[in-house]
Amino acid sequence: QVQLVQSGAEVKKPGASVKVSCKASGYTFTDYYIHWVRQAPGQGLEWMGWINPNRGGTNYAQKFQGRVTMTRDTSISTGYMELSRLTSDDTAVYYCTRESPDDLADYWGQGTLVTVSS
Amino acid sequence: SSELTQDPAVSVALGQTVRITCQGDSLRSYYASWYQQKPGQAPVLFIYGKNNRPSGIPDRFSGSSSGNTASLTITGAQAEDEADYYCNSRDSSGNSVLFGGGTKLTVL
């Protein structure tokens, strides 16, 4: 069955960077785009961007351009999202999702809590 | 357009029918999908495309669309349907993704 398993919770200081991983299983990793979505405490879902695992192409939401980098390692079926210059506003749960021909986010990772605090 | 608009909160009596709506210009070109999220859990896909349910989603959930508005209807709401519901779609350019602000459904 399709699974997206994310790395564990992180605590970072303001100004630092964080890199979250998303390991895919149960399907061919390079056949489906990976998206990243975040959710601040008590808030809604916010789309951050996508990566094409096949060719590595990316598209980032304008809000995060210059601060986010999405990469992948096809040898281990894993996608990564790195966010730099963290502030307290970046405290959120970060999710990876899989885009299929049917839907933009048919499977979700379990989420990774990133806390930014001095 | 760069927005999808949802009512922040909706309530329904147990066993009654409720409609949750999502408005945005991009919905004239793209179908909305609907996700259910319960506290402390990741969202789960409930409706996609014209009106499709993934395996395991109860048939009391259905989707529809007209003009710039997409709707999620629950026919015979159950206590376990109390949750946050989010819509999403591509934006008008087709290259980015929009999420609605979410609707908190209370089952009375």
Interface residues (C-beta under 8 A of the other chain):
Chain A: H35 V37 G44 L45 E46 W47 W50 N59 A61 Y95 D102 D103 L104 A105 D106 Y107 W108 G109 Q110 G111
Chain B: S33 Y35 A42 P43 V44 L45 Y48 G49 N52 P54 Y86 N88 S89 R90 N95 S96 V97 L98 F99 G100 G101 G102
